[in-house]
Amino acid sequence: MPKLLGAKLHQRPPFPVPFTVEYLVVAGGGGGGAASQAGGGGAGGFRTASGLSVKYTNTITVGAGGAAAPLVNTHGYDGNNSVFASITSAGGGGGGTQSGVETGNAGGSGGGAASVSGGNSGGAGNTPSTSPSQGTAGGNTVTYASPYVGGGGGGATSAGTTGGNGSGTGGAGTASSISGSSVTYSGGGGGGAYDGSPTVAAGGAGGGGAGGVGLASAIASVAGSTNTGGGGGGGGQSGASANGSAGGSGIVIIRYLGPRMATGGTITTSGGYTIHTFTGSGTFTVL
């Protein structure tokens, strides 16, 4: 009778070594500042590339959007980082608010400045520094003068525009087709306006929320869109319009050519690729 051999240890099926993927990692957008021509929130950092080697098990963190400023004298809160393997995208910077915190915060893209005292600076983009860049700076403000608009939050592609001159729009984001269709991510939030003399400061393409407009117009600001990393709109002058809005949450998308070879996220296929989409935190595990 042949000798009984010990049970064979389980082995993983063969897969390309190194196992490489294409990724999109977008962080949460920054929250808008509060009251009287506040700054828009900066977009969440945007990073995408192909050829990334990954381990068998990879923790995914999808950053939440930053909350709006709760008080006059408090910045909008920064967005939270998104992480996949060795890739980290930085949360967007919070927008500036009147009464001593008028500069925008730095982030993946920077928050816009408030214009209460004029001549304030938007937050720097691309923090921490990476190449290529994750985003751009928030908009500055000029000398305090009508029509009193806060600076727009920076977007992945372009900086927020300067406030205090009737503009203050959020910077534009970047389009990606990694999901199988073209979607634009990481737009900056629009600055808030003191009154109705300017038009609403629009958020940047890619989920950026529009700024509020105060006084008789009483137009509320708009939150950054969910799972885009868009910045929240800045607040206007009074009532509900004085409140800024929260930034949008981020997203992580991973894809590779061929049939499914991993678990995690919502799994779809397009154009010969298997695509894993994470709208919340989870684990990407190679089979």
C-alpha positions as protocol buffer text, in pm:
chain_id: "A"
residue {
  index: 1
  type: MET
  ca { x: 0 y: 0 z: 0 }
}
residue {
  index: 2
  type: PRO
  ca { x: 151 y: 336 z: -96 }
}
residue {
  index: 3
  type: LYS
  ca { x: 260 y: 558 z: 188 }
}
residue {
  index: 4
  type: LEU
  ca { x: 6 y: 830 z: 275 }
}
residue {
  index: 5
  type: LEU
  ca { x: 161 y: 1173 z: 224 }
}
residue {
  index: 6
  type: GLY
  ca { x: 79 y: 1475 z: 442 }
}
residue {
  index: 7
  type: ALA
  ca { x: -193 y: 1710 z: 320 }
}
residue {
  index: 8
  type: LYS
  ca { x: -67 y: 1953 z: 60 }
}
residue {
  index: 9
  type: LEU
  ca { x: -57 y: 2310 z: 181 }
}
residue {
  index: 10
  type: HIS
  ca { x: -302 y: 2547 z: 13 }
}
residue {
  index: 11
  type: GLN
  ca { x: -137 y: 2757 z: -253 }
}
residue {
  index: 12
  type: ARG
  ca { x: -268 y: 3072 z: -416 }
}
residue {
  index: 13
  type: PRO
  ca { x: -345 y: 3038 z: -787 }
}
residue {
  index: 14
  type: PRO
  ca { x: -86 y: 3192 z: -1017 }
}
residue {
  index: 15
  type: PHE
  ca { x: -109 y: 3563 z: -1087 }
}
residue {
  index: 16
  type: PRO
  ca { x: 118 y: 3817 z: -1254 }
}
residue {
  index: 17
  type: VAL
  ca { x: 424 y: 3893 z: -1043 }
}
residue {
  index: 18
  type: PRO
  ca { x: 440 y: 4170 z: -953 }
}
residue {
  index: 19
  type: PHE
  ca { x: 62 y: 4218 z: -955 }
}
residue {
  index: 20
  type: THR
  ca { x: 13 y: 4570 z: -1088 }
}
residue {
  index: 21
  type: VAL
  ca { x: -295 y: 4787 z: -1103 }
}
residue {
  index: 22
  type: GLU
  ca { x: -417 y: 5126 z: -1217 }
}
residue {
  index: 23
  type: TYR
  ca { x: -565 y: 5344 z: -945 }
}
residue {
  index: 24
  type: LEU
  ca { x: -756 y: 5663 z: -867 }
}
residue {
  index: 25
  type: VAL
  ca { x: -731 y: 5792 z: -509 }
}
residue {
  index: 26
  type: VAL
  ca { x: -937 y: 6104 z: -426 }
}
residue {
  index: 27
  type: ALA
  ca { x: -943 y: 6250 z: -74 }
}
residue {
  index: 28
  type: GLY
  ca { x: -1230 y: 6426 z: 103 }
}
residue {
  index: 29
  type: GLY
  ca { x: -1292 y: 6790 z: 15 }
}
residue {
  index: 30
  type: GLY
  ca { x: -1251 y: 7074 z: 265 }
}
residue {
  index: 31
  type: GLY
  ca { x: -1546 y: 7245 z: 431 }
}
residue {
  index: 32
  type: GLY
  ca { x: -1644 y: 7603 z: 349 }
}
residue {
  index: 33
  type: GLY
  ca { x: -1583 y: 7893 z: 587 }
}
residue {
  index: 34
  type: ALA
  ca { x: -1866 y: 8071 z: 771 }
}
residue {
  index: 35
  type: ALA
  ca { x: -2026 y: 8413 z: 747 }
}
residue {
  index: 36
  type: SER
  ca { x: -1971 y: 8729 z: 552 }
}
residue {
  index: 37
  type: GLN
  ca { x: -1793 y: 8636 z: 225 }
}
residue {
  index: 38
  type: ALA
  ca { x: -1614 y: 8324 z: 348 }
}
residue {
  index: 39
  type: GLY
  ca { x: -1372 y: 8111 z: 147 }
}
residue {
  index: 40
  type: GLY
  ca { x: -1473 y: 7796 z: -37 }
}
residue {
  index: 41
  type: GLY
  ca { x: -1331 y: 7460 z: 68 }
}
residue {
  index: 42
  type: GLY
  ca { x: -1039 y: 7314 z: -127 }
}
residue {
  index: 43
  type: ALA
  ca { x: -1084 y: 6994 z: -325 }
}
residue {
  index: 44
  type: GLY
  ca { x: -952 y: 6664 z: -198 }
}
residue {
  index: 45
  type: GLY
  ca { x: -616 y: 6558 z: -339 }
}
residue {
  index: 46
  type: PHE
  ca { x: -638 y: 6378 z: -675 }
}
residue {
  index: 47
  type: ARG
  ca { x: -388 y: 6104 z: -764 }
}
residue {
  index: 48
  type: THR
  ca { x: -405 y: 5854 z: -1050 }
}
residue {
  index: 49
  type: ALA
  ca { x: -151 y: 5635 z: -1229 }
}
residue {
  index: 50
  type: SER
  ca { x: -94 y: 5283 z: -1361 }
}
residue {
  index: 51
  type: GLY
  ca { x: 169 y: 5017 z: -1291 }
}
residue {
  index: 52
  type: LEU
  ca { x: 146 y: 5018 z: -911 }
}
residue {
  index: 53
  type: SER
  ca { x: 268 y: 4691 z: -755 }
}
residue {
  index: 54
  type: VAL
  ca { x: 45 y: 4578 z: -468 }
}
residue {
  index: 55
  type: LYS
  ca { x: 56 y: 4322 z: -187 }
}
residue {
  index: 56
  type: TYR
  ca { x: -194 y: 4041 z: -135 }
}
residue {
  index: 57
  type: THR
  ca { x: -388 y: 4246 z: 121 }
}
residue {
  index: 58
  type: ASN
  ca { x: -421 y: 4626 z: 99 }
}
residue {
  index: 59
  type: THR
  ca { x: -618 y: 4847 z: 336 }
}
residue {
  index: 60
  type: ILE
  ca { x: -835 y: 5111 z: 170 }
}
residue {
  index: 61
  type: THR
  ca { x: -928 y: 5436 z: 347 }
}
residue {
  index: 62
  type: VAL
  ca { x: -1181 y: 5665 z: 182 }
}
residue {
  index: 63
  type: GLY
  ca { x: -1159 y: 6011 z: 336 }
}
residue {
  index: 64
  type: ALA
  ca { x: -1470 y: 6188 z: 461 }
}
residue {
  index: 65
  type: GLY
  ca { x: -1535 y: 6547 z: 360 }
}
residue {
  index: 66
  type: GLY
  ca { x: -1448 y: 6821 z: 609 }
}
residue {
  index: 67
  type: ALA
  ca { x: -1730 y: 6980 z: 805 }
}
residue {
  index: 68
  type: ALA
  ca { x: -1829 y: 7340 z: 748 }
}
residue {
  index: 69
  type: ALA
  ca { x: -1702 y: 7601 z: 994 }
}
residue {
  index: 70
  type: PRO
  ca { x: -1928 y: 7583 z: 1303 }
}
residue {
  index: 71
  type: LEU
  ca { x: -1856 y: 7938 z: 1421 }
}
residue {
  index: 72
  type: VAL
  ca { x: -1738 y: 8277 z: 1309 }
}
residue {
  index: 73
  type: ASN
  ca { x: -1363 y: 8268 z: 1395 }
}
residue {
  index: 74
  type: THR
  ca { x: -1323 y: 7900 z: 1293 }
}
residue {
  index: 75
  type: HIS
  ca { x: -1194 y: 7773 z: 958 }
}
residue {
  index: 76
  type: GLY
  ca { x: -1389 y: 7522 z: 760 }
}
residue {
  index: 77
  type: TYR
  ca { x: -1254 y: 7181 z: 858 }
}
residue {
  index: 78
  type: ASP
  ca { x: -1002 y: 7006 z: 638 }
}
residue {
  index: 79
  type: GLY
  ca { x: -1106 y: 6697 z: 444 }
}
residue {
  index: 80
  type: ASN
  ca { x: -968 y: 6358 z: 540 }
}
residue {
  index: 81
  type: ASN
  ca { x: -698 y: 6167 z: 355 }
}
residue {
  index: 82
  type: SER
  ca { x: -771 y: 5872 z: 126 }
}
residue {
  index: 83
  type: VAL
  ca { x: -519 y: 5587 z: 118 }
}
residue {
  index: 84
  type: PHE
  ca { x: -452 y: 5282 z: -102 }
}
residue {
  index: 85
  type: ALA
  ca { x: -133 y: 5079 z: -53 }
}
residue {
  index: 86
  type: SER
  ca { x: 157 y: 5329 z: -74 }
}
residue {
  index: 87
  type: ILE
  ca { x: -62 y: 5605 z: -220 }
}
residue {
  index: 88
  type: THR
  ca { x: -201 y: 5883 z: 1 }
}
residue {
  index: 89
  type: SER
  ca { x: -412 y: 6173 z: -125 }
}
residue {
  index: 90
  type: ALA
  ca { x: -436 y: 6468 z: 115 }
}
residue {
  index: 91
  type: GLY
  ca { x: -771 y: 6608 z: 229 }
}
residue {
  index: 92
  type: GLY
  ca { x: -874 y: 6948 z: 94 }
}
residue {
  index: 93
  type: GLY
  ca { x: -806 y: 7260 z: 299 }
}
residue {
  index: 94
  type: GLY
  ca { x: -1087 y: 7432 z: 485 }
}
residue {
  index: 95
  type: GLY
  ca { x: -1209 y: 7773 z: 371 }
}
residue {
  index: 96
  type: GLY
  ca { x: -1129 y: 8095 z: 558 }
}
residue {
  index: 97
  type: THR
  ca { x: -1378 y: 8266 z: 791 }
}
residue {
  index: 98
  type: GLN
  ca { x: -1410 y: 8621 z: 922 }
}
residue {
  index: 99
  type: SER
  ca { x: -1269 y: 8736 z: 1258 }
}
residue {
  index: 100
  type: GLY
  ca { x: -905 y: 8640 z: 1253 }
}
residue {
  index: 101
  type: VAL
  ca { x: -898 y: 8313 z: 1054 }
}
residue {
  index: 102
  type: GLU
  ca { x: -940 y: 8458 z: 709 }
}
residue {
  index: 103
  type: THR
  ca { x: -663 y: 8271 z: 526 }
}
residue {
  index: 104
  type: GLY
  ca { x: -751 y: 7939 z: 367 }
}
residue {
  index: 105
  type: ASN
  ca { x: -603 y: 7616 z: 498 }
}
residue {
  index: 106
  type: ALA
  ca { x: -350 y: 7415 z: 297 }
}
residue {
  index: 107
  type: GLY
  ca { x: -443 y: 7070 z: 168 }
}
residue {
  index: 108
  type: GLY
  ca { x: -455 y: 6848 z: -140 }
}
residue {
  index: 109
  type: SER
  ca { x: -603 y: 7166 z: -284 }
}
residue {
  index: 110
  type: GLY
  ca { x: -609 y: 7478 z: -67 }
}
residue {
  index: 111
  type: GLY
  ca { x: -913 y: 7648 z: 81 }
}
residue {
  index: 112
  type: GLY
  ca { x: -1012 y: 7996 z: -37 }
}
residue {
  index: 113
  type: ALA
  ca { x: -955 y: 8307 z: 177 }
}
residue {
  index: 114
  type: ALA
  ca { x: -1229 y: 8516 z: 338 }
}
residue {
  index: 115
  type: SER
  ca { x: -1246 y: 8881 z: 232 }
}
residue {
  index: 116
  type: VAL
  ca { x: -1354 y: 9058 z: 551 }
}
residue {
  index: 117
  type: SER
  ca { x: -1032 y: 9256 z: 591 }
}
residue {
  index: 118
  type: GLY
  ca { x: -909 y: 9206 z: 234 }
}
residue {
  index: 119
  type: GLY
  ca { x: -569 y: 9105 z: 107 }
}
residue {
  index: 120
  type: ASN
  ca { x: -576 y: 8750 z: 251 }
}
residue {
  index: 121
  type: SER
  ca { x: -418 y: 8439 z: 102 }
}
residue {
  index: 122
  type: GLY
  ca { x: -574 y: 8113 z: -4 }
}
residue {
  index: 123
  type: GLY
  ca { x: -425 y: 7791 z: 127 }
}
residue {
  index: 124
  type: ALA
  ca { x: -145 y: 7612 z: -59 }
}
residue {
  index: 125
  type: GLY
  ca { x: -227 y: 7304 z: -264 }
}
residue {
  index: 126
  type: ASN
  ca { x: -44 y: 6973 z: -297 }
}
residue {
  index: 127
  type: THR
  ca { x: 20 y: 6909 z: 73 }
}
residue {
  index: 128
  type: PRO
  ca { x: 203 y: 6677 z: 129 }
}
residue {
  index: 129
  type: SER
  ca { x: 410 y: 6742 z: -183 }
}
residue {
  index: 130
  type: THR
  ca { x: 390 y: 6475 z: -452 }
}
residue {
  index: 131
  type: SER
  ca { x: 474 y: 6456 z: -819 }
}
residue {
  index: 132
  type: PRO
  ca { x: 263 y: 6496 z: -1019 }
}
residue {
  index: 133
  type: SER
  ca { x: 70 y: 6748 z: -812 }
}
residue {
  index: 134
  type: GLN
  ca { x: -245 y: 6652 z: -620 }
}
residue {
  index: 135
  type: GLY
  ca { x: -408 y: 6992 z: -658 }
}
residue {
  index: 136
  type: THR
  ca { x: -380 y: 7370 z: -657 }
}
residue {
  index: 137
  type: ALA
  ca { x: -403 y: 7671 z: -427 }
}
residue {
  index: 138
  type: GLY
  ca { x: -717 y: 7839 z: -296 }
}
residue {
  index: 139
  type: GLY
  ca { x: -813 y: 8185 z: -420 }
}
residue {
  index: 140
  type: ASN
  ca { x: -685 y: 8499 z: -248 }
}
residue {
  index: 141
  type: THR
  ca { x: -890 y: 8807 z: -164 }
}
residue {
  index: 142
  type: VAL
  ca { x: -822 y: 9168 z: -260 }
}
residue {
  index: 143
  type: THR
  ca { x: -885 y: 9486 z: -64 }
}
residue {
  index: 144
  type: TYR
  ca { x: -1215 y: 9475 z: 117 }
}
residue {
  index: 145
  type: ALA
  ca { x: -1459 y: 9637 z: -123 }
}
residue {
  index: 146
  type: SER
  ca { x: -1793 y: 9572 z: -292 }
}
residue {
  index: 147
  type: PRO
  ca { x: -1909 y: 9320 z: -404 }
}
residue {
  index: 148
  type: TYR
  ca { x: -1738 y: 9134 z: -120 }
}
residue {
  index: 149
  type: VAL
  ca { x: -1684 y: 8773 z: -225 }
}
residue {
  index: 150
  type: GLY
  ca { x: -1458 y: 8512 z: -62 }
}
residue {
  index: 151
  type: GLY
  ca { x: -1192 y: 8328 z: -260 }
}
residue {
  index: 152
  type: GLY
  ca { x: -1277 y: 8001 z: -429 }
}
residue {
  index: 153
  type: GLY
  ca { x: -1127 y: 7672 z: -315 }
}
residue {
  index: 154
  type: GLY
  ca { x: -857 y: 7519 z: -533 }
}
residue {
  index: 155
  type: GLY
  ca { x: -935 y: 7231 z: -768 }
}
residue {
  index: 156
  type: ALA
  ca { x: -723 y: 6948 z: -908 }
}
residue {
  index: 157
  type: THR
  ca { x: -663 y: 7130 z: -1238 }
}
residue {
  index: 158
  type: SER
  ca { x: -692 y: 7502 z: -1161 }
}
residue {
  index: 159
  type: ALA
  ca { x: -666 y: 7731 z: -860 }
}
residue {
  index: 160
  type: GLY
  ca { x: -965 y: 7900 z: -701 }
}
residue {
  index: 161
  type: THR
  ca { x: -1025 y: 8248 z: -838 }
}
residue {
  index: 162
  type: THR
  ca { x: -961 y: 8564 z: -637 }
}
residue {
  index: 163
  type: GLY
  ca { x: -1250 y: 8689 z: -426 }
}
residue {
  index: 164
  type: GLY
  ca { x: -1346 y: 9046 z: -337 }
}
residue {
  index: 165
  type: ASN
  ca { x: -1399 y: 9128 z: -704 }
}
residue {
  index: 166
  type: GLY
  ca { x: -1725 y: 8946 z: -771 }
}
residue {
  index: 167
  type: SER
  ca { x: -1566 y: 8618 z: -873 }
}
residue {
  index: 168
  type: GLY
  ca { x: -1448 y: 8366 z: -612 }
}
residue {
  index: 169
  type: THR
  ca { x: -1535 y: 8055 z: -813 }
}
residue {
  index: 170
  type: GLY
  ca { x: -1394 y: 7715 z: -724 }
}
residue {
  index: 171
  type: GLY
  ca { x: -1110 y: 7570 z: -929 }
}
residue {
  index: 172
  type: ALA
  ca { x: -1185 y: 7297 z: -1183 }
}
residue {
  index: 173
  type: GLY
  ca { x: -1127 y: 6929 z: -1115 }
}
residue {
  index: 174
  type: THR
  ca { x: -996 y: 6653 z: -1342 }
}
residue {
  index: 175
  type: ALA
  ca { x: -1185 y: 6395 z: -1547 }
}
residue {
  index: 176
  type: SER
  ca { x: -1103 y: 6023 z: -1523 }
}
residue {
  index: 177
  type: SER
  ca { x: -1245 y: 5724 z: -1714 }
}
residue {
  index: 178
  type: ILE
  ca { x: -1104 y: 5458 z: -1480 }
}
residue {
  index: 179
  type: SER
  ca { x: -1458 y: 5358 z: -1379 }
}
residue {
  index: 180
  type: GLY
  ca { x: -1552 y: 5286 z: -1742 }
}
residue {
  index: 181
  type: SER
  ca { x: -1709 y: 5626 z: -1804 }
}
residue {
  index: 182
  type: SER
  ca { x: -1576 y: 5979 z: -1776 }
}
residue {
  index: 183
  type: VAL
  ca { x: -1632 y: 6137 z: -1433 }
}
residue {
  index: 184
  type: THR
  ca { x: -1482 y: 6463 z: -1306 }
}
residue {
  index: 185
  type: TYR
  ca { x: -1345 y: 6475 z: -950 }
}
residue {
  index: 186
  type: SER
  ca { x: -1189 y: 6724 z: -708 }
}
residue {
  index: 187
  type: GLY
  ca { x: -1352 y: 7057 z: -788 }
}
residue {
  index: 188
  type: GLY
  ca { x: -1310 y: 7348 z: -543 }
}
residue {
  index: 189
  type: GLY
  ca { x: -1593 y: 7512 z: -351 }
}
residue {
  index: 190
  type: GLY
  ca { x: -1717 y: 7861 z: -444 }
}
residue {
  index: 191
  type: GLY
  ca { x: -1667 y: 8159 z: -212 }
}
residue {
  index: 192
  type: GLY
  ca { x: -1953 y: 8317 z: -19 }
}
residue {
  index: 193
  type: ALA
  ca { x: -2088 y: 8661 z: -109 }
}
residue {
  index: 194
  type: TYR
  ca { x: -2196 y: 8944 z: 123 }
}
residue {
  index: 195
  type: ASP
  ca { x: -2505 y: 9041 z: -77 }
}
residue {
  index: 196
  type: GLY
  ca { x: -2688 y: 8982 z: -403 }
}
residue {
  index: 197
  type: SER
  ca { x: -2488 y: 9218 z: -622 }
}
residue {
  index: 198
  type: PRO
  ca { x: -2263 y: 8945 z: -763 }
}
residue {
  index: 199
  type: THR
  ca { x: -2393 y: 8622 z: -907 }
}
residue {
  index: 200
  type: VAL
  ca { x: -2348 y: 8308 z: -701 }
}
residue {
  index: 201
  type: ALA
  ca { x: -1983 y: 8196 z: -700 }
}
residue {
  index: 202
  type: ALA
  ca { x: -1999 y: 7854 z: -863 }
}
residue {
  index: 203
  type: GLY
  ca { x: -1815 y: 7548 z: -740 }
}
residue {
  index: 204
  type: GLY
  ca { x: -1556 y: 7399 z: -973 }
}
residue {
  index: 205
  type: ALA
  ca { x: -1641 y: 7113 z: -1209 }
}
residue {
  index: 206
  type: GLY
  ca { x: -1584 y: 6793 z: -1017 }
}
residue {
  index: 207
  type: GLY
  ca { x: -1829 y: 6820 z: -729 }
}
residue {
  index: 208
  type: GLY
  ca { x: -1742 y: 7164 z: -588 }
}
residue {
  index: 209
  type: GLY
  ca { x: -2034 y: 7330 z: -406 }
}
residue {
  index: 210
  type: ALA
  ca { x: -2148 y: 7685 z: -485 }
}
residue {
  index: 211
  type: GLY
  ca { x: -2102 y: 7967 z: -233 }
}
residue {
  index: 212
  type: GLY
  ca { x: -2389 y: 8127 z: -42 }
}
residue {
  index: 213
  type: VAL
  ca { x: -2518 y: 8480 z: -96 }
}
residue {
  index: 214
  type: GLY
  ca { x: -2630 y: 8692 z: 201 }
}
residue {
  index: 215
  type: LEU
  ca { x: -2880 y: 8962 z: 292 }
}
residue {
  index: 216
  type: ALA
  ca { x: -3196 y: 8984 z: 80 }
}
residue {
  index: 217
  type: SER
  ca { x: -3083 y: 8712 z: -160 }
}
residue {
  index: 218
  type: ALA
  ca { x: -3051 y: 8456 z: 123 }
}
residue {
  index: 219
  type: ILE
  ca { x: -2905 y: 8183 z: -98 }
}
residue {
  index: 220
  type: ALA
  ca { x: -2758 y: 7896 z: 100 }
}
residue {
  index: 221
  type: SER
  ca { x: -2417 y: 7750 z: 13 }
}
residue {
  index: 222
  type: VAL
  ca { x: -2393 y: 7399 z: -136 }
}
residue {
  index: 223
  type: ALA
  ca { x: -2201 y: 7096 z: -8 }
}
residue {
  index: 224
  type: GLY
  ca { x: -1937 y: 6922 z: -214 }
}
residue {
  index: 225
  type: SER
  ca { x: -2078 y: 6619 z: -396 }
}
residue {
  index: 226
  type: THR
  ca { x: -2045 y: 6277 z: -236 }
}
residue {
  index: 227
  type: ASN
  ca { x: -1755 y: 6057 z: -357 }
}
residue {
  index: 228
  type: THR
  ca { x: -1604 y: 6331 z: -574 }
}
residue {
  index: 229
  type: GLY
  ca { x: -1375 y: 6506 z: -324 }
}
residue {
  index: 230
  type: GLY
  ca { x: -1544 y: 6838 z: -407 }
}
residue {
  index: 231
  type: GLY
  ca { x: -1495 y: 7135 z: -172 }
}
residue {
  index: 232
  type: GLY
  ca { x: -1789 y: 7284 z: 17 }
}
residue {
  index: 233
  type: GLY
  ca { x: -1920 y: 7632 z: -62 }
}
residue {
  index: 234
  type: GLY
  ca { x: -1837 y: 7928 z: 164 }
}
residue {
  index: 235
  type: GLY
  ca { x: -2103 y: 8116 z: 362 }
}
residue {
  index: 236
  type: GLY
  ca { x: -2249 y: 8459 z: 285 }
}
residue {
  index: 237
  type: GLN
  ca { x: -2355 y: 8730 z: 528 }
}
residue {
  index: 238
  type: SER
  ca { x: -2660 y: 8649 z: 739 }
}
residue {
  index: 239
  type: GLY
  ca { x: -2917 y: 8389 z: 836 }
}
residue {
  index: 240
  type: ALA
  ca { x: -2895 y: 8045 z: 675 }
}
residue {
  index: 241
  type: SER
  ca { x: -2676 y: 8186 z: 399 }
}
residue {
  index: 242
  type: ALA
  ca { x: -2402 y: 8263 z: 655 }
}
residue {
  index: 243
  type: ASN
  ca { x: -2327 y: 7896 z: 696 }
}
residue {
  index: 244
  type: GLY
  ca { x: -2066 y: 7728 z: 485 }
}
residue {
  index: 245
  type: SER
  ca { x: -2116 y: 7370 z: 367 }
}
residue {
  index: 246
  type: ALA
  ca { x: -1927 y: 7044 z: 410 }
}
residue {
  index: 247
  type: GLY
  ca { x: -1686 y: 6899 z: 157 }
}
residue {
  index: 248
  type: GLY
  ca { x: -1769 y: 6586 z: -38 }
}
residue {
  index: 249
  type: SER
  ca { x: -1625 y: 6246 z: 53 }
}
residue {
  index: 250
  type: GLY
  ca { x: -1351 y: 6090 z: -156 }
}
residue {
  index: 251
  type: ILE
  ca { x: -1330 y: 5767 z: -355 }
}
residue {
  index: 252
  type: VAL
  ca { x: -1079 y: 5494 z: -443 }
}
residue {
  index: 253
  type: ILE
  ca { x: -1102 y: 5302 z: -773 }
}
residue {
  index: 254
  type: ILE
  ca { x: -867 y: 5019 z: -875 }
}
residue {
  index: 255
  type: ARG
  ca { x: -862 y: 4834 z: -1205 }
}
residue {
  index: 256
  type: TYR
  ca { x: -657 y: 4576 z: -1393 }
}
residue {
  index: 257
  type: LEU
  ca { x: -681 y: 4392 z: -1726 }
}
residue {
  index: 258
  type: GLY
  ca { x: -846 y: 4053 z: -1738 }
}
residue {
  index: 259
  type: PRO
  ca { x: -1084 y: 3851 z: -1520 }
}
residue {
  index: 260
  type: ARG
  ca { x: -1140 y: 3911 z: -1149 }
}
residue {
  index: 261
  type: MET
  ca { x: -828 y: 3838 z: -946 }
}
residue {
  index: 262
  type: ALA
  ca { x: -910 y: 4022 z: -623 }
}
residue {
  index: 263
  type: THR
  ca { x: -1189 y: 4098 z: -379 }
}
residue {
  index: 264
  type: GLY
  ca { x: -1309 y: 4424 z: -227 }
}
residue {
  index: 265
  type: GLY
  ca { x: -1535 y: 4714 z: -315 }
}
residue {
  index: 266
  type: THR
  ca { x: -1806 y: 4707 z: -580 }
}
residue {
  index: 267
  type: ILE
  ca { x: -1676 y: 4499 z: -871 }
}
residue {
  index: 268
  type: THR
  ca { x: -1767 y: 4576 z: -1232 }
}
residue {
  index: 269
  type: THR
  ca { x: -1613 y: 4518 z: -1575 }
}
residue {
  index: 270
  type: SER
  ca { x: -1560 y: 4748 z: -1872 }
}
residue {
  index: 271
  type: GLY
  ca { x: -1343 y: 4725 z: -2184 }
}
residue {
  index: 272
  type: GLY
  ca { x: -1164 y: 4412 z: -2068 }
}
residue {
  index: 273
  type: TYR
  ca { x: -1083 y: 4559 z: -1724 }
}
residue {
  index: 274
  type: THR
  ca { x: -1200 y: 4442 z: -1383 }
}
residue {
  index: 275
  type: ILE
  ca { x: -1281 y: 4747 z: -1169 }
}
residue {
  index: 276
  type: HIS
  ca { x: -1305 y: 4770 z: -789 }
}
residue {
  index: 277
  type: THR
  ca { x: -1480 y: 5084 z: -661 }
}
residue {
  index: 278
  type: PHE
  ca { x: -1458 y: 5183 z: -294 }
}
residue {
  index: 279
  type: THR
  ca { x: -1699 y: 5453 z: -176 }
}
residue {
  index: 280
  type: GLY
  ca { x: -1611 y: 5369 z: 184 }
}
residue {
  index: 281
  type: SER
  ca { x: -1316 y: 5212 z: 360 }
}
residue {
  index: 282
  type: GLY
  ca { x: -1242 y: 4843 z: 307 }
}
residue {
  index: 283
  type: THR
  ca { x: -978 y: 4592 z: 189 }
}
residue {
  index: 284
  type: PHE
  ca { x: -846 y: 4505 z: -157 }
}
residue {
  index: 285
  type: THR
  ca { x: -722 y: 4144 z: -146 }
}
residue {
  index: 286
  type: VAL
  ca { x: -553 y: 3959 z: -432 }
}
residue {
  index: 287
  type: LEU
  ca { x: -688 y: 3602 z: -463 }
}
